[in-house]
């Protein structure tokens, strides 16, 4: 049994709406003054995160899978490519109002890409911060198109105030926007297909408006009223509290809050975790449970690790909160 979690080095992205919190609060490094996204667990072509661990230094997930398919478990074999993508996203400004297609539409219209169902775990939110998620009531295609043209589309949408710990599942087809002052951990299908409906009339650094994709957006948008599901209540377990957040074909996500110690097992699939609160060490093979923390691999808020299938990983910290995602 492998007793190890492998630290991941992310890929950062800057768009016109990024904030500074991923650098100042979440430990991300970038040459740009602001960072919109940090792709933490990514095997997306051209934007792969790599392993930052002496055992497999610089390996992409693809390379690791070539060498050690057993680290990934069996379930992944039914997917045409790596199924999930996990990002930190910091909205320094409002993101465009957008929608993503489902798998069928993306396969047909986007060169066989995955569609994009996503979910957001709110890590940080400025006072008064909110998200826009789905329509308040059912709308018609004509209404949607007209509201985009006259700049009132956000009036049709659910405007939801958010705070740290909130969780929202965003099925493909749900029109949405992350808004200014919200930082999330986004777990999504491994896809980058976004149809932008409305961008508040903004222009990019060259003074040009960003491209909108109204035709595609109208084709894939779910026009029904969207009722966000209430977040489930946490339950007690051996080390603290656990809360199931999402479960779909592409990922299963939970929040784990622990004191002192958390022992994580991966039985039939790989997993990944991102640290939302706390700092501590992952005890090494030779560290007994009562531990020599100095021998461990340190972790802190904002770090993401890959945990191979069939591993046992012991996290030691006075207090920790991690978001765990498995296939
Ligand atoms: Zn989105």
Boltz pocket constraint, residues with backbone or C-beta under 6 A from the ligand:
constraints:
  - pocket:
      binder: B
      contacts: [[A, 98], [A, 100], [A, 118], [A, 176]]
      max_distance: 6.0
